[in-house]
Amino acid sequence: MLDILRRRRSIRRYKDREIEAVIIEQLKEAALRSPSSRAINPWRFLFITDKARLEALSRAKESGSGFLKGARLGVVVCAKDDESDVWIEDCSIASIILQLTGQSLGLGSCWIQIRKRMHSDRQSAEDYVKEVHHLPENIRVESMIAFGYPDENKPPVPKEELDYEKIILSR
Ligand SMILES: Cc1cc2nc3c(=O)[nH]c(=O)nc-3n(C[C@H](O)[C@H](O)[C@H](O)COP(=O)(O)O)c2cc1C
């Protein structure tokens, strides 16, 4: 796991190569194995491979989402907010589990923040994503995770650059 964490970087450029069905199945399993508060599992995961749909979702925000157009898979991580008061935490955990599992399977990925972001002056990114997918009112969208085989090389962050001042030692 530490090796995966050392090599993990956000990847936003993807090869023109399909993600095999067996890999997608493993991502689904990983998402569903995410821990959640009180094991309520309030999340829902929309797995999208359709190019037109990915293109539409890539327009969710003015910036920071455009690369989804070049991805081979997008996972919209959302939840029923009336099922759990900590759906945000649960969705965040599932999002990173999806990313780390993807990396262990040779995929690159990047988190696209949707909750609390805007699509335009008048529409939130969340409402835009819900409109594209015809999602019901009580569904809240946390993130979208873009996946594909990496078409960019990003070096791991050297250990010397880690901010150890953020670690507080208690006496
Ligand atoms: C909660 C969260 C939201 C993020 N939102 C976006 C986003 O909307 N668009 C994007 O391109 N990257 C997004 N990222 C990726 C970060 O920009 C990236 O993790 C950070 O710059 C560190 O780079 P690294 O992942 O390569 O180490 C997000 C990451 C997190 C954890």
The ligand as an ORCA input file, in Angstrom:
! r2SCAN-3c Opt
* xyz 0 1
  C     -11.150     16.643     -2.609
  C     -10.359     16.770     -3.881
  C     -10.882     17.508     -4.925
  C     -10.181     17.620     -6.129
  N     -10.774     18.257     -7.180
  C     -10.132     18.302     -8.355
  C     -10.776     18.857     -9.493
  O     -11.939     19.261     -9.445
  N     -10.093     18.888    -10.662
  C      -8.805     18.423    -10.768
  O      -8.235     18.493    -11.859
  N      -8.167     17.873     -9.701
  C      -8.788     17.792     -8.517
  N      -8.197     17.193     -7.448
  C      -6.815     16.683     -7.555
  C      -5.840     17.601     -6.814
  O      -5.675     18.802     -7.548
  C      -4.507     16.862     -6.629
  O      -4.726     15.724     -5.838
  C      -3.466     17.763     -5.965
  O      -3.113     18.829     -6.805
  C      -2.191     16.994     -5.618
  O      -1.625     16.405     -6.789
  P      -1.383     14.833     -6.865
  O      -2.732     14.154     -6.710
  O      -0.762     14.575     -8.214
  O      -0.468     14.454     -5.735
  C      -8.898     17.040     -6.255
  C      -8.371     16.298     -5.193
  C      -9.091     16.159     -4.036
  C      -8.527     15.297     -2.919
*
